[in-house]
Amino acid sequence: MSGYNRRTFLAGALATGIAGAVARTAQAGADAGAPPVPPFHGPHQAGILNPARRRTVVAAFDIVADGKAELTELFRTLTDRARSLTTGGVPPEPGITAPPADSGILGPNVPAGALTVTLGLGASLFDDRYGLASRKPAGLVQMPVFPNDDLDPAWCHGDLSLQLEADDDDTVLHAFRDLARHTRGAMQVRWRMNGFVSPPRPSGTPRNFMGFKDGISNPDTNDAAEMDRLVWVRDERPETAWTTGGSYVAFRLIRMLVEFWDRVGISEQEQMFGRTRDTGAPLDGAHEQDVPRYELDPAGKAIPITSHIRLANPRKPETDDSRILRRSFNYDRGVDDVGNLDVGLLFTSYQQDLHRQFEAVQMRLVDEPLVDYISPFGGGYFFVVPGVPDTSEFYLQSILI
């Protein structure tokens, strides 16, 4: 890291401590109609179990901090900024000659805006740069190339991930800009994708850009035992016990080839998904939340054996522990070089074990009929660290100091 960048980063880190203290004493969400703010402190990070907000940014970063001391300062800064941004408040006065402490795009009193900040670590962070190899989460690996993938290295992997969610574009952009500003000398953006959740149309689960409801069959996030079984990590080994309370996230950037999809008949589309497009009901049911009865249809006459929902979740005892918690968003990047729409899915799933869950599902979906209409081009695996217990601690404190 250059001397200029290091000094800038360390000075910014000091300033964030002051700003965070001021913001935490300010009133968050001054408007009476402001959405509820998910708590920042706790055993788990926000942005996993709580309902997805309308807007998101997912970004991966390469860490360029010079040594463990600067890495520690980076995570102190990220914690303080995330805490302040999710709380809201009035930024401190910087003085007459100093640049403003805040971009100002949300006004003089920054609303919390139901913002969540969710931080993850890539496998590459646990190389020999910072002496953390022995602390690497047991199941953390680099995302492989699956059959039918067309991955672009520029859109894959990273040392660190951030997912920001809120209900307004400017809230998400404000937070991303703030975090990038205060950490510029220690980490650099590798790739970034904006996403959004469509409103229910007409009701129930939101739809993706293929017109189908996306994420109907999710585990119950209100069932603590189910979350302990499928989402949260528990590790009692001394070197990696710090990971308890975290989770593994798989990000997949999946382009949808909608020009080709729009030429397919509705019946064939529904056969590929295994659900009706209008209601989201399984093809052997009448309502979105009806449970498919595969045992009554072993030959796949109602719901084809090769349909997406049947392959992804066969609903057998032996595949029950491979279920994942989906939290996906749509994306729109305009048009490509030949004028085709560049739209698709910012797929996000949380799981206790990437191999047992996400990869098992992914391998069941190899060569499914939908692969002719989608093109996965990026993403990565990250370990989402446990939550920050209180104001005296910061991300990764137990393994950095």
C-alpha positions in Angstrom: 0.0 0.0 0.0 1.4 3.4 -0.9 2.3 5.8 2.0 -0.4 8.2 0.8 -3.1 5.5 0.8 -2.0 4.1 4.2 -2.1 7.5 5.8 -5.5 8.3 4.2 -6.9 4.9 5.4 -5.6 5.2 9.0 -6.8 8.8 9.3 -10.2 7.7 7.9 -10.3 4.9 10.4 -9.7 7.3 13.3 -12.4 9.6 12.0 -15.0 6.8 11.7 -14.6 6.1 15.4 -15.7 9.6 16.2 -18.5 9.6 13.5 -19.8 6.2 14.8 -20.0 7.5 18.4 -21.9 10.6 17.2 -24.3 8.6 15.0 -25.1 6.1 17.7 -26.4 8.9 19.9 -28.6 10.4 17.2 -32.2 9.5 16.6 -32.5 7.0 13.8 -35.4 6.9 11.4 -36.8 10.3 12.3 -39.8 9.9 10.1 -42.7 8.2 11.8 -43.2 5.9 8.8 -39.6 4.7 8.5 -39.3 1.0 8.2 -38.0 -0.9 11.2 -34.2 -1.2 11.5 -32.8 -4.7 11.9 -30.5 -4.8 14.9 -26.8 -4.5 14.1 -25.6 -6.3 17.3 -26.3 -9.9 18.0 -25.0 -13.5 17.5 -25.7 -13.4 13.8 -25.4 -10.7 11.1 -28.5 -9.0 9.8 -29.4 -9.6 6.1 -29.7 -13.4 6.4 -33.0 -14.3 8.1 -34.9 -11.0 8.0 -37.1 -10.4 4.9 -35.1 -9.1 1.9 -35.4 -5.4 1.3 -36.2 -4.0 -2.1 -32.7 -3.0 -3.2 -29.3 -4.5 -2.8 -25.6 -4.2 -3.8 -23.4 -7.2 -3.6 -19.7 -6.5 -4.0 -16.5 -8.5 -3.7 -13.2 -6.8 -2.7 -9.5 -7.6 -2.9 -7.8 -6.7 0.4 -4.5 -4.7 0.0 -3.9 -3.9 3.6 -0.2 -4.0 4.5 0.1 -6.6 7.3 -2.0 -7.8 10.1 -2.1 -4.4 11.9 -3.7 -2.7 8.9 -6.0 -5.6 8.4 -7.2 -5.3 12.0 -7.8 -1.6 11.5 -9.7 -2.3 8.3 -12.2 -4.6 10.2 -12.5 -2.0 13.0 -13.4 0.6 10.4 -15.9 -1.7 8.6 -17.6 -2.5 11.9 -17.8 1.1 12.9 -19.1 2.3 9.6 -21.6 -0.5 9.3 -22.8 0.2 12.9 -23.2 3.9 12.1 -24.8 3.5 8.7 -27.4 1.0 10.0 -28.2 3.3 13.0 -28.4 6.6 11.1 -28.0 10.0 12.6 -26.2 13.4 12.1 -22.7 13.2 10.8 -20.1 15.1 12.8 -18.9 18.5 11.9 -15.5 18.1 10.1 -14.3 21.7 10.6 -14.1 24.6 8.1 -11.3 23.4 5.9 -11.8 19.6 6.0 -14.0 17.8 3.5 -17.5 16.9 4.7 -17.8 13.8 6.8 -20.7 12.5 4.7 -21.6 12.6 1.0 -24.9 14.4 1.8 -27.0 12.4 -0.7 -29.4 11.5 2.1 -29.5 14.9 3.6 -28.1 16.3 6.8 -29.7 13.7 9.1 -28.9 10.3 7.7 -31.9 7.9 8.0 -31.1 4.3 8.8 -33.6 3.3 6.0 -33.8 -0.3 7.2 -30.2 -0.8 5.9 -28.4 -4.1 6.5 -24.7 -4.7 6.0 -23.6 -8.3 5.7 -19.9 -9.1 5.5 -18.3 -12.3 4.3 -14.7 -13.6 3.8 -13.4 -15.4 0.8 -11.0 -18.4 0.9 -8.2 -16.3 -0.5 -8.0 -14.1 2.6 -6.7 -17.1 4.5 -3.5 -17.4 2.5 0.0 -16.5 3.9 -0.4 -12.7 3.8 -1.9 -12.2 7.3 -1.1 -15.3 9.2 -4.7 -16.6 9.3 -4.3 -19.9 7.5 -5.0 -22.0 10.6 -8.1 -20.0 11.3 -9.8 -20.7 7.9 -13.4 -21.8 8.2 -13.5 -25.6 7.7 -15.8 -25.6 4.7 -14.6 -22.4 2.9 -13.2 -23.1 -0.6 -13.1 -21.1 -3.8 -16.3 -21.6 -5.9 -15.6 -24.2 -8.6 -16.7 -24.1 -12.2 -19.9 -26.2 -12.5 -21.0 -27.9 -15.8 -22.9 -25.4 -17.9 -21.1 -22.4 -16.4 -19.5 -19.7 -18.5 -17.6 -17.9 -15.7 -15.7 -14.7 -16.3 -12.7 -14.4 -13.8 -13.3 -10.6 -13.5 -16.7 -11.4 -12.0 -15.6 -14.2 -9.6 -14.3 -14.7 -6.1 -12.7 -12.1 -3.8 -11.1 -11.7 -0.3 -14.2 -10.1 1.2 -17.8 -9.6 0.3 -20.4 -7.0 1.3 -24.1 -7.2 0.7 -26.0 -4.0 1.4 -29.8 -4.0 1.5 -32.4 -1.3 1.9 -35.6 -0.1 0.4 -34.2 2.8 -1.6 -31.5 3.0 -4.2 -29.9 6.1 -2.6 -29.7 4.5 0.8 -27.8 1.5 -0.6 -25.5 3.8 -2.8 -24.9 6.1 0.1 -23.7 3.2 2.3 -21.6 1.6 -0.4 -19.9 5.0 -1.2 -19.3 5.6 2.5 -17.7 2.1 3.1 -15.6 2.5 0.0 -14.4 5.9 1.0 -13.3 4.9 4.5 -11.5 1.7 3.4 -10.0 2.8 0.0 -6.4 2.3 1.1 -7.0 -1.2 2.5 -9.4 -2.9 0.0 -10.4 -2.4 -3.6 -13.6 -3.4 -5.5 -13.2 -6.5 -7.5 -16.7 -6.8 -8.8 -20.1 -5.3 -8.0 -23.7 -6.0 -8.9 -26.9 -4.1 -8.1 -30.1 -6.0 -7.6 -33.7 -5.5 -6.7 -36.7 -7.5 -5.5 -39.9 -7.1 -7.6 -43.1 -6.5 -5.7 -45.5 -9.5 -5.5 -47.6 -9.6 -8.6 -50.4 -10.1 -7.8 -49.4 -11.6 -4.4 -47.1 -14.0 -2.7 -43.5 -14.7 -3.8 -41.9 -12.1 -6.1 -41.1 -13.1 -9.7 -37.9 -13.4 -11.7 -37.3 -12.1 -15.2 -38.6 -15.4 -16.6 -41.9 -14.5 -15.2 -42.0 -17.2 -12.5 -42.1 -16.9 -8.8 -38.7 -17.3 -7.3 -37.9 -18.9 -3.9 -41.3 -20.3 -3.0 -40.0 -23.3 -1.1 -37.7 -21.9 1.5 -37.0 -23.2 5.0 -38.9 -21.4 7.8 -36.6 -18.7 9.1 -38.7 -18.4 12.3 -37.9 -22.0 13.2 -34.7 -21.7 15.3 -34.0 -25.5 15.2 -34.3 -25.5 11.4 -31.9 -22.6 11.1 -29.4 -24.3 13.4 -29.7 -27.4 11.2 -29.5 -25.7 7.8 -28.0 -22.2 8.1 -25.8 -21.6 11.2 -22.3 -23.0 11.6 -21.3 -24.6 14.8 -17.6 -25.5 15.2 -16.0 -26.6 18.5 -12.4 -27.0 17.3 -10.1 -24.4 19.0 -8.7 -22.8 15.8 -12.1 -22.4 14.1 -14.5 -22.1 17.0 -14.8 -18.4 16.1 -16.9 -19.4 13.1 -19.8 -20.5 15.3 -22.8 -18.4 14.5 -21.7 -17.6 11.0 -22.9 -19.1 7.7 -21.7 -19.8 4.2 -23.1 -17.8 1.3 -23.0 -18.7 -2.4 -23.4 -15.8 -4.8 -24.2 -16.7 -8.4 -24.6 -14.1 -11.2 -26.9 -15.8 -13.7 -27.8 -14.1 -16.9 -31.2 -15.0 -18.4 -31.4 -15.3 -22.2 -34.8 -13.8 -22.3 -34.9 -13.2 -26.0 -34.8 -17.0 -26.5 -37.0 -17.7 -23.4 -39.8 -15.5 -24.8 -40.1 -17.8 -27.9 -40.9 -20.8 -25.7 -44.6 -21.8 -25.3 -46.1 -21.4 -21.8 -46.8 -25.1 -21.3 -43.1 -25.9 -22.1 -41.9 -23.2 -19.7 -44.1 -24.6 -16.9 -42.9 -28.1 -17.6 -39.3 -26.9 -17.2 -40.0 -25.2 -13.9 -42.6 -27.7 -12.6 -44.9 -24.8 -11.6 -47.6 -22.8 -13.2 -46.5 -19.3 -14.2 -49.5 -17.4 -13.1 -50.1 -18.8 -9.6 -46.7 -20.4 -8.8 -48.5 -23.6 -7.8 -46.8 -26.9 -8.5 -48.2 -28.6 -11.6 -50.1 -31.1 -9.4 -51.5 -28.4 -7.1 -53.7 -25.3 -7.1 -51.9 -22.8 -4.8 -48.4 -21.4 -4.5 -47.7 -23.0 -1.2 -49.1 -26.5 -2.1 -46.5 -29.2 -1.5 -45.8 -31.3 -4.6 -46.8 -34.9 -4.2 -43.9 -36.6 -6.0 -44.7 -40.0 -4.3 -48.0 -40.0 -6.2 -46.3 -39.2 -9.5 -43.2 -41.5 -9.7 -43.1 -41.3 -13.5 -43.3 -37.5 -13.6 -46.5 -37.3 -15.6 -47.7 -34.2 -13.7 -44.4 -32.7 -12.7 -41.6 -33.9 -15.0 -38.7 -35.7 -13.5 -36.4 -33.2 -15.1 -38.3 -30.1 -13.8 -36.3 -27.5 -11.8 -38.3 -27.9 -8.6 -38.1 -31.7 -8.6 -34.4 -31.8 -9.2 -33.5 -29.0 -6.8 -35.6 -30.4 -3.9 -36.7 -34.0 -4.5 -38.4 -34.0 -1.1 -36.8 -37.3 0.0 -35.5 -38.0 3.5 -32.0 -38.4 2.1 -32.0 -35.0 0.5 -33.7 -33.0 3.2 -30.4 -31.8 4.8 -29.3 -30.3 1.4 -32.0 -27.6 1.5 -30.7 -24.0 1.2 -32.0 -20.6 2.3 -32.5 -18.5 -0.8 -32.4 -14.8 -0.8 -32.2 -13.8 -4.5 -32.6 -10.5 -6.4 -33.1 -9.6 -10.1 -30.5 -7.5 -11.9 -30.6 -5.3 -15.0 -27.4 -4.2 -16.7 -28.9 -2.8 -19.9 -27.9 -4.4 -23.2 -24.9 -6.2 -24.4 -22.7 -5.5 -27.4 -25.2 -6.9 -29.9 -28.2 -5.3 -28.4 -29.6 -8.2 -26.3 -31.0 -7.5 -22.9 -28.4 -8.2 -20.1 -30.8 -9.2 -17.3 -30.9 -12.0 -14.8 -30.7 -13.3 -11.3 -28.3 -12.3 -8.5 -28.7 -15.7 -6.8 -27.9 -15.8 -3.1 -28.1 -18.8 -0.8 -27.2 -19.3 2.8 -26.2 -22.7 4.1 -24.4 -24.5 6.9 -22.3 -26.5 4.5 -21.5 -25.5 0.9 -20.7 -29.1 -0.2 -23.6 -30.8 1.5 -26.2 -28.2 0.5 -25.5 -25.8 -2.3 -23.2 -28.1 -4.3 -25.4 -31.1 -3.9 -28.4 -29.0 -5.3 -26.2 -27.6 -8.1 -25.1 -31.1 -9.2 -28.7 -32.3 -9.3 -29.5 -29.5 -11.7 -26.7 -30.3 -14.2 -28.1 -30.4 -17.7 -31.6 -29.5 -16.6 -33.7 -28.1 -19.5 -33.4 -24.6 -18.2 -29.6 -24.5 -18.9 -30.4 -23.6 -22.5 -31.9 -20.3 -21.3 -29.4 -19.2 -18.6 -25.7 -18.5 -18.4 -24.0 -18.3 -15.0 -21.0 -15.9 -15.4 -19.8 -15.0 -11.9 -20.1 -15.0 -8.2 -18.2 -16.7 -5.4 -18.3 -18.5 -2.0 -17.9 -16.5 1.2 -18.0 -17.2 4.9 -20.4 -14.7 6.5 -18.9 -14.1 9.9 -20.9 -14.2 13.2 -22.5 -11.0 14.4 -20.8 -8.3 16.5 -22.1 -8.7 20.1 -21.9 -5.1 21.3 -20.2 -1.7 20.8 -16.9 -3.0 22.5 -16.2 -5.5 19.7 -15.6 -5.6 15.9 -15.7 -8.1 13.1 -13.0 -10.9 13.5 -11.8 -9.4 16.8 -11.2 -12.8 18.3 -8.7 -13.9 15.6 -7.0 -10.5 14.9 -6.0 -9.4 18.4 
